[in-house]
Structure formats: C-alpha cells, structure tokens
Amino acid sequence: MRRRQHLRLVAGLLAFATAAPLVLSGCSSREAAPDVKVSLLDGRQQALSALRGKVVLVNFWATSCTTCVHEMPQIVSTHQKFQGQGYETLAVAMSYDQPDYVAGFAKTRGLPFLVALDKTGEAAKAFGQVRLTPTSFLLDKHGNIVKKYVGEPDFTALHQLIGQLLAEA
C-alpha cells in the first residue's frame, strides 16, 4: 500500500514538473486579476478593471523597502518607455506605509504613474496575501495575470514580455 502511494506521489510530481514550464511560460490559461479598488494619492478611487485594454504592472511596494526604492527608477523608465503604447503602472503602497511618506516619495521622485494607498490591506490580500515587497504582477490587456515577480524583476526580460503583450490582439 505504501509503495502505491509513493508511486502516485512520484507520478504527480513528474506530471507537475512536466507542466510547470507551460504554466511559467504563459502557455496555459491565465488567471484573472482581482478587481480591486484603491485610493490614489489625489483621493480618487481607481478600479483595476478600469485599466482593461492596457497592459498593466501592479507593483506592491513600501517607502521603507530598500529594494522598492532601488527599483523605482527602473519602474519609472519602463512606464515612460511603454506608456504611449497602451501600458500603465499602478504602484500600490502597502497598508503599513505612512500616507505622507508615500506622497512625499511620489512627489520628490516625480512618479509619472498611478500611485495608490492600500489603506486596509484589501488589495494585497486580494492578490494572494502579498506580504513581501516589492511584489509585482504583470497583467495582459484582458486583466489576466501573466507573471508575478517577487523582488526586483529582470527589467530586460520584463520589457520583452511587455512588448509581446502589447502586440497581442
């Protein structure tokens, strides 16, 4: 009996290992991003669904996160490179971040994209209990998650993937 369970486990792991490259490469069906609503720094509400039709990078970050601060110029550069082609960035500050710190950071660095406060933590929760920063999700034009990045992404590869997604119908 134990041998049969072991064989099932091995078979299951082999099936997963065979399927994993398909999932990671985006060849399988994409998971829909949650339709969260966040408060922008100017007080407006932003629904993620309102950005459908665009390729979107949703970046969960904090002003106290050194990696977040380090990657932000590259996120700005990425936004500026693709914004005229149907690309948007939504930077969502974590619930523990002080709103005045976020506003000051956005102002002093001239962040050219949507900056939001996740005051209640509901957005981070909806995206699968995001706790580590930075964590980013790249969405296709239909609002589906194509790739999740924990930590700073490889921006060359990210740019290539954004280009591919922008070219999709």
C-alpha positions in Angstrom: 0.0 0.0 0.0 2.8 2.5 0.9 4.6 1.7 -2.4 1.4 2.6 -4.4 1.1 5.9 -2.5 4.8 6.6 -3.2 4.3 5.8 -6.9 1.3 8.1 -7.1 3.3 10.9 -5.4 6.2 10.4 -7.9 3.8 10.3 -10.8 2.1 13.5 -9.6 5.5 15.3 -9.2 6.5 14.2 -12.6 3.2 15.5 -14.1 3.8 18.8 -12.3 7.4 19.1 -13.4 6.3 18.4 -17.0 3.5 21.0 -16.8 5.4 23.7 -14.9 7.3 25.1 -17.9 3.9 25.6 -19.6 2.5 27.5 -16.7 5.6 29.6 -16.2 5.8 30.5 -19.9 2.2 31.7 -20.0 1.1 28.9 -22.4 -1.7 27.8 -20.2 -4.8 29.8 -19.3 -4.1 33.0 -17.4 -5.7 33.7 -14.0 -7.9 36.8 -13.8 -6.5 39.5 -11.6 -8.8 40.5 -8.7 -10.8 43.7 -9.4 -9.5 45.7 -6.5 -10.3 49.4 -5.9 -7.6 51.5 -4.4 -7.4 55.2 -3.3 -5.0 57.2 -5.4 -2.9 59.9 -3.8 -5.3 62.6 -5.0 -8.2 60.9 -3.3 -9.8 59.4 -6.4 -10.8 55.7 -6.4 -9.1 53.5 -9.0 -10.7 50.2 -10.0 -8.3 47.8 -11.6 -11.0 46.8 -14.1 -11.0 50.4 -15.5 -7.5 49.7 -16.8 -8.6 46.8 -19.1 -7.4 47.3 -22.6 -4.0 48.1 -21.3 -1.0 46.0 -20.2 -0.6 46.9 -16.5 2.2 46.4 -14.0 0.7 46.3 -10.4 3.6 47.0 -8.1 3.2 46.5 -4.3 5.8 48.5 -2.5 6.7 50.5 0.6 8.8 53.5 1.2 10.7 51.6 3.9 11.7 48.8 1.5 15.2 49.4 0.1 14.7 47.1 -2.9 11.5 49.0 -3.7 13.3 52.3 -3.6 16.2 50.9 -5.7 13.9 49.5 -8.4 11.6 52.6 -8.6 13.8 54.5 -11.2 13.6 51.4 -13.5 9.8 51.2 -13.0 9.6 54.9 -14.0 11.8 54.2 -17.0 9.7 51.2 -18.0 6.5 53.3 -17.7 7.9 56.1 -19.8 9.1 53.7 -22.5 5.7 52.0 -22.9 3.0 54.4 -21.7 2.2 55.7 -25.2 1.6 52.1 -26.4 -1.2 51.1 -24.1 0.8 50.4 -20.9 0.0 51.6 -17.3 1.7 51.2 -14.0 -0.2 51.1 -10.7 2.1 51.4 -7.7 0.2 50.3 -4.6 1.8 51.3 -1.2 1.3 48.7 1.5 -1.1 49.3 4.3 1.6 49.9 6.9 3.2 52.7 4.9 2.5 56.2 6.1 0.4 58.1 3.5 2.5 61.3 3.9 5.7 59.3 3.3 4.2 57.8 0.1 3.0 61.2 -1.1 6.4 62.8 -0.4 8.2 59.9 -2.1 6.0 60.2 -5.2 6.4 64.0 -5.3 10.2 64.2 -4.8 10.8 61.5 -7.4 8.2 62.7 -9.9 6.5 59.3 -10.2 4.6 59.6 -13.6 2.1 56.8 -13.0 -0.8 55.9 -10.7 0.2 55.7 -7.0 -2.3 54.3 -4.6 -2.6 53.6 -0.9 -3.8 50.2 0.2 -5.1 51.6 3.5 -6.9 48.5 4.6 -4.7 45.9 3.0 -7.5 44.6 0.9 -5.7 44.9 -2.4 -2.6 43.0 -1.1 -5.0 40.3 0.4 -6.9 40.0 -2.9 -3.7 39.4 -4.8 -2.9 36.4 -2.6 -1.8 37.8 0.7 1.1 39.9 -0.6 3.4 40.5 2.3 6.9 40.7 0.7 7.8 43.9 -1.1 8.4 44.5 -3.8 5.9 42.1 -5.4 4.6 42.9 -8.9 2.0 41.4 -11.2 2.1 41.9 -14.9 -1.4 41.9 -16.4 -2.4 41.5 -20.0 -5.0 43.7 -21.8 -7.8 41.4 -20.6 -6.9 41.9 -16.9 -5.3 38.5 -16.5 -2.1 37.8 -14.5 0.7 36.9 -16.9 3.6 36.9 -14.4 4.3 37.5 -10.8 7.6 39.0 -9.6 8.7 38.8 -6.0 11.7 41.1 -5.6 13.2 43.2 -8.3 12.4 41.8 -11.8 14.9 41.3 -14.6 13.9 44.5 -16.4 15.3 43.4 -19.8 13.1 40.3 -19.7 10.1 42.4 -18.4 10.4 44.8 -21.3 10.5 42.0 -23.7 7.3 40.5 -22.2 5.6 43.9 -22.1 6.4 44.2 -25.8 4.9 40.8 -26.5 1.7 41.6 -24.5 1.3 45.0 -26.2 1.4 43.2 -29.6 -1.4 40.8 -28.6 -4.8 41.5 -30.0 
